[in-house]
Amino acid sequence: MALAVLLGGFQAEAGSVAMTADGLVDLSKFDELEKAVIVKTAENMVVESIEGLRDEVLAGKDGSLKYKKLFAFSYVLLGAEAHRAGLAPLAQANMFKAQILTEYIRGETDLKKTQHYDQKTEEKKQQYFDEVIARNANKTHSSLTQDWIDAHARPIAEDILAIAKEKALGK
């Protein structure tokens, strides 16, 4: 990941992920760029995991509905995680994405409008990342490895996926 080269200020081994008293990944010591990359990596992991469950979920009763709900719940939780990390623009974008998916699930909007808003949301998220990178361009950064980023993002993704699966699939 190219962003890994920009990250810095906090060198840690992949196995030493600090947790809060509540059992959540402690993001308090990281700067905005580090937090944003960790949360975005968690999002990528969640989406990849859900896509990996596609056939299994769609094969079950009400599979299409449950599959959509799995994404919607995940984006609510990703929005909450971004909010917890102090990443308001990312939190708002993920919550908006969850809202649009929920409206689609309820039949309040059509697929074309949902896809349009999804594209606009992803563009907003990319704009946010571009701005964060620009604000941090003059900082001296050490290079964090993809393993370090993944080690911090993985527990977040696993928690989000577990809760979303419980809510959407009853698992």
Contacts in CASP RR format, 6 or more apart in sequence:
PFRMAT RR
TARGET T0000
AUTHOR 0000-0000-0000
METHOD contacts of the structure
MODEL  1
MALAVLLGGFQAEAGSVAMTADGLVDLSKFDELEKAVIVKTAENMVVESI
EGLRDEVLAGKDGSLKYKKLFAFSYVLLGAEAHRAGLAPLAQANMFKAQI
LTEYIRGETDLKKTQHYDQKTEEKKQQYFDEVIARNANKTHSSLTQDWID
AHARPIAEDILAIAKEKALGK
1 37 0 8 1.000
1 41 0 8 1.000
1 146 0 8 1.000
1 149 0 8 1.000
3 33 0 8 1.000
3 37 0 8 1.000
3 133 0 8 1.000
4 37 0 8 1.000
4 143 0 8 1.000
4 144 0 8 1.000
4 145 0 8 1.000
4 146 0 8 1.000
4 148 0 8 1.000
4 149 0 8 1.000
5 141 0 8 1.000
5 143 0 8 1.000
6 33 0 8 1.000
6 133 0 8 1.000
6 136 0 8 1.000
6 137 0 8 1.000
6 141 0 8 1.000
7 33 0 8 1.000
7 34 0 8 1.000
7 37 0 8 1.000
7 141 0 8 1.000
7 142 0 8 1.000
7 143 0 8 1.000
7 144 0 8 1.000
7 149 0 8 1.000
8 31 0 8 1.000
8 33 0 8 1.000
8 34 0 8 1.000
8 139 0 8 1.000
8 141 0 8 1.000
8 142 0 8 1.000
8 143 0 8 1.000
8 144 0 8 1.000
9 31 0 8 1.000
9 34 0 8 1.000
9 141 0 8 1.000
9 142 0 8 1.000
10 29 0 8 1.000
10 30 0 8 1.000
10 31 0 8 1.000
10 34 0 8 1.000
10 144 0 8 1.000
11 142 0 8 1.000
11 144 0 8 1.000
12 148 0 8 1.000
13 148 0 8 1.000
14 145 0 8 1.000
14 147 0 8 1.000
14 148 0 8 1.000
14 150 0 8 1.000
14 151 0 8 1.000
15 151 0 8 1.000
17 25 0 8 1.000
17 151 0 8 1.000
17 152 0 8 1.000
17 155 0 8 1.000
18 25 0 8 1.000
18 26 0 8 1.000
18 29 0 8 1.000
19 25 0 8 1.000
19 26 0 8 1.000
19 155 0 8 1.000
20 26 0 8 1.000
24 84 0 8 1.000
24 156 0 8 1.000
24 159 0 8 1.000
25 38 0 8 1.000
25 152 0 8 1.000
25 155 0 8 1.000
25 156 0 8 1.000
27 34 0 8 1.000
27 35 0 8 1.000
27 38 0 8 1.000
27 84 0 8 1.000
27 85 0 8 1.000
27 152 0 8 1.000
30 38 0 8 1.000
31 136 0 8 1.000
32 87 0 8 1.000
32 132 0 8 1.000
32 135 0 8 1.000
32 136 0 8 1.000
33 132 0 8 1.000
33 133 0 8 1.000
33 135 0 8 1.000
33 136 0 8 1.000
34 144 0 8 1.000
35 85 0 8 1.000
35 86 0 8 1.000
35 87 0 8 1.000
36 85 0 8 1.000
36 87 0 8 1.000
36 90 0 8 1.000
36 128 0 8 1.000
36 129 0 8 1.000
36 132 0 8 1.000
37 149 0 8 1.000
38 85 0 8 1.000
38 149 0 8 1.000
38 152 0 8 1.000
38 153 0 8 1.000
38 156 0 8 1.000
39 78 0 8 1.000
39 81 0 8 1.000
39 82 0 8 1.000
39 85 0 8 1.000
39 87 0 8 1.000
39 90 0 8 1.000
39 153 0 8 1.000
39 156 0 8 1.000
40 90 0 8 1.000
40 125 0 8 1.000
40 129 0 8 1.000
41 149 0 8 1.000
41 150 0 8 1.000
41 152 0 8 1.000
41 153 0 8 1.000
41 157 0 8 1.000
42 78 0 8 1.000
42 81 0 8 1.000
42 153 0 8 1.000
42 154 0 8 1.000
42 156 0 8 1.000
42 157 0 8 1.000
42 160 0 8 1.000
43 78 0 8 1.000
43 94 0 8 1.000
43 157 0 8 1.000
45 150 0 8 1.000
45 153 0 8 1.000
45 154 0 8 1.000
45 157 0 8 1.000
46 74 0 8 1.000
46 78 0 8 1.000
46 157 0 8 1.000
46 160 0 8 1.000
46 161 0 8 1.000
46 164 0 8 1.000
47 71 0 8 1.000
47 74 0 8 1.000
49 157 0 8 1.000
49 161 0 8 1.000
50 67 0 8 1.000
50 70 0 8 1.000
50 71 0 8 1.000
50 74 0 8 1.000
50 161 0 8 1.000
50 164 0 8 1.000
53 67 0 8 1.000
53 70 0 8 1.000
54 67 0 8 1.000
57 63 0 8 1.000
57 66 0 8 1.000
57 67 0 8 1.000
57 70 0 8 1.000
57 169 0 8 1.000
58 64 0 8 1.000
58 67 0 8 1.000
60 66 0 8 1.000
65 105 0 8 1.000
66 168 0 8 1.000
66 169 0 8 1.000
68 101 0 8 1.000
68 104 0 8 1.000
68 105 0 8 1.000
69 105 0 8 1.000
69 167 0 8 1.000
69 168 0 8 1.000
70 164 0 8 1.000
70 165 0 8 1.000
70 168 0 8 1.000
70 169 0 8 1.000
71 101 0 8 1.000
72 98 0 8 1.000
72 101 0 8 1.000
72 102 0 8 1.000
72 105 0 8 1.000
72 168 0 8 1.000
73 98 0 8 1.000
73 163 0 8 1.000
73 164 0 8 1.000
73 167 0 8 1.000
73 168 0 8 1.000
74 160 0 8 1.000
74 161 0 8 1.000
74 164 0 8 1.000
75 94 0 8 1.000
75 95 0 8 1.000
75 97 0 8 1.000
75 98 0 8 1.000
75 101 0 8 1.000
76 94 0 8 1.000
76 95 0 8 1.000
76 98 0 8 1.000
77 159 0 8 1.000
77 160 0 8 1.000
77 163 0 8 1.000
77 164 0 8 1.000
78 94 0 8 1.000
78 160 0 8 1.000
79 90 0 8 1.000
79 91 0 8 1.000
79 94 0 8 1.000
79 95 0 8 1.000
79 98 0 8 1.000
80 91 0 8 1.000
81 156 0 8 1.000
81 160 0 8 1.000
82 88 0 8 1.000
82 90 0 8 1.000
82 91 0 8 1.000
82 94 0 8 1.000
83 91 0 8 1.000
89 124 0 8 1.000
89 125 0 8 1.000
89 128 0 8 1.000
90 125 0 8 1.000
90 128 0 8 1.000
93 121 0 8 1.000
93 124 0 8 1.000
93 125 0 8 1.000
93 128 0 8 1.000
96 117 0 8 1.000
96 121 0 8 1.000
97 117 0 8 1.000
97 118 0 8 1.000
97 121 0 8 1.000
100 109 0 8 1.000
100 114 0 8 1.000
100 117 0 8 1.000
100 118 0 8 1.000
100 121 0 8 1.000
101 114 0 8 1.000
103 109 0 8 1.000
103 114 0 8 1.000
104 110 0 8 1.000
104 111 0 8 1.000
104 114 0 8 1.000
165 171 0 8 1.000
END
